[in-house]
Each structure stands twice: as C-alpha cells, then as structure tokens.
Amino acid sequence: MPKAKKMGRPKLPKGHAKGVIRPVRFTEADLKLFERAAKASEHKTLSGWIRHTLRQAAENNSHATN
C-alpha cells in the first residue's frame, strides 16, 4: 500500500529558504513604537522596517569603526 501524501507545502531544498528567523523579545511599548514607525515608513511591514533599520545601524557602525 503506497504512503499517503503529507499535508502542507513541501519543504524547500537547502539554501532556498527566504531567511533565518531570530526570535526577539520586545516590550509592549517598544512594539507599539516600532509598529507606528514601520507604518509611517516606506517599508510598511514591521519586519521590513526592522531589517532596514538594523542594516542601516550596522552599516553606520561599521563605517565609524574603520
């Protein structure tokens, strides 16, 4: 008897995932502040705003130390 197909989307091949997930804990006040900033920005999503803001901070910090 053949195996039944698994439910859901099939797993992606290694190296094809969108990105790595890193859990981060925020206070309610910080989260509300970040969500407002994200909506007011060109990025619109919280995760997009966080990625952009962290990348910018990292690039500015690396330029300052060189």
Secondary structure by P-SEA (a helix, b strand, c coil): ccccccccccccccccccbbbbbbbbcaaaaaaaaaaaaacccccaaaaaaaaaaaaaaaaaaaac
